[in-house]
């Protein structure tokens, strides 16, 4: 597929529009149905504008041949798409169950007071957008703070505010694990659009807290109990689930399958 200039209602300058069109075309080529590229394409326009702008919505609609309303419906559904200008850094504090118990709520409250902003609000200098975040799949390092989706583990109110101060000063900040440094929100949005920044191999690997349970199990000789194989019948003549003759393939034959029940009206399908 060759990137062709699009007739546009956007206000992007010619150079920006040409770059966006080439990148969006590359995204569309990944999918049998180009419309499937909408999610990464929204990250793409976010990498230019710092949020999903009016122009970004129009661009996606024009490239994919759908309406702006359809694009907006997707952009407003997912929290990673921002509908107003985002800070250089999204600082997300996990306040889901385990992180909350370990101090996540206290971290968020301290950061909120320290920065003078609430959830999904941005500091006056445009440096930080603060968020409450649902589970980051890092419970073994709770409580966790993320900066542009890079992990900062085992945080406290003090370490989190110190981190925020360093970000606002423009200092280089290294996450606890993952990439060797934290990139900007726009740069991360481009990565989420599917364009590599060459940093995928900077992670040092799985950390000790993640492997602690496995290590203890091996030390103590613990193994998972053996159960019946899902592919082996328990009894002679028993049918494997999903195979011909199983309940998944059984045709309705009993009165319960075919008759109208007390809660059904004539003409309704029995459930």
C-alpha positions, 0 to 999 in steps of 0.5 A, spaced: 500 500 500 502 506 498 501 512 502 497 517 498 495 524 500 488 525 503 483 530 502 483 533 509 479 537 514 485 537 519 489 543 520 496 539 520 501 542 516 504 539 509 510 536 512 506 533 519 500 530 514 505 527 510 509 524 515 502 521 519 500 519 512 506 514 511 506 512 518 498 511 518 499 507 512 504 502 515 499 501 520 493 499 516 498 494 512 499 490 518 491 488 518 487 484 513 481 490 514 485 496 515 480 499 520 483 494 525 488 499 525 484 504 529 487 503 536 494 504 534 493 510 529 490 513 535 496 512 539 500 515 533 496 522 532 497 522 540 504 522 539 504 528 535 499 532 538 500 530 545 493 527 546 487 525 541 485 532 538 480 534 533 485 534 528 487 527 530 480 524 530 479 527 523 485 524 520 484 517 523 476 518 520 479 520 513 484 515 513 480 509 515 474 511 511 469 512 517 466 517 521 469 522 526 463 519 531 466 512 530 473 514 532 471 518 537 467 512 540 473 508 541 477 514 543 473 516 549 472 508 551 480 507 553 483 511 558 490 511 555 487 516 549 487 523 552 482 528 550 485 534 553 493 535 552 497 531 557 503 532 561 510 530 558 509 525 563 503 521 566 504 519 573 500 513 574 499 511 582 496 504 582 490 504 587 487 497 586 487 492 592 494 490 593 497 496 592 492 500 596 493 496 602 500 497 601 500 504 601 497 506 594 492 511 596 497 514 601 502 515 595 496 518 591 494 523 596 501 525 597 502 526 590 496 530 589 497 535 595 504 536 593 503 537 585 496 541 586 492 537 581 487 531 582 486 525 578 487 526 570 489 533 571 496 536 569 501 541 573 501 548 570 508 547 567 505 541 563 510 536 566 506 531 569 499 528 569 497 525 575 492 519 574 489 513 579 491 507 575 487 500 576 492 494 576 498 494 573 500 487 573 506 488 578 503 486 585 509 483 587 512 490 587 506 493 590 505 499 591 507 501 584 507 508 581 508 508 573 511 514 569 509 513 562 508 506 563 515 504 566 515 501 573 517 504 579 516 499 584 516 499 592 514 506 592 512 510 598 509 517 599 516 520 600 520 517 594 514 518 589 514 526 591 521 526 590 520 522 583 515 527 581 520 533 583 526 530 578 521 529 573 519 536 573 526 539 573 527 535 567 532 530 570 534 523 567 530 518 571 531 510 570 525 506 572 526 500 577 526 495 571 524 495 564 527 500 559 534 504 562 530 511 562 523 514 561 521 517 555 516 522 554 509 521 553 509 523 546 515 518 545 511 512 548 505 513 544 509 512 538 511 506 541 504 504 543 503 505 535 507 499 534 514 503 532 520 501 536 524 505 539 530 500 540 529 499 547 525 493 548 532 489 550 534 494 555 530 490 561 534 486 565 529 480 566 525 477 571 526 480 578 526 476 585 520 478 587 516 475 581 520 468 582 520 468 590 514 463 590 517 458 585 524 458 589 520 457 595 516 451 592 523 448 589 526 449 596 520 445 599 519 440 594 512 443 593 509 441 586 502 442 583 497 436 585 496 431 579 489 431 576 485 428 570 488 430 564 483 435 560 484 430 554 483 424 557 476 421 559 475 419 567 471 413 565 471 408 559 466 410 554 466 418 557 466 423 552 472 429 552 469 435 552 468 439 546 469 432 542 463 429 538 458 427 543 459 431 548 454 436 551 457 442 547 455 438 541 449 435 544 442 436 540 436 438 544 432 432 545 429 432 552 423 436 554 427 441 558 431 442 551 424 443 547 418 445 551 416 452 553 417 453 560 413 456 565 417 463 564 416 462 557 411 464 552 408 461 546 413 462 540 419 464 545 425 459 544 426 455 550 433 456 553 
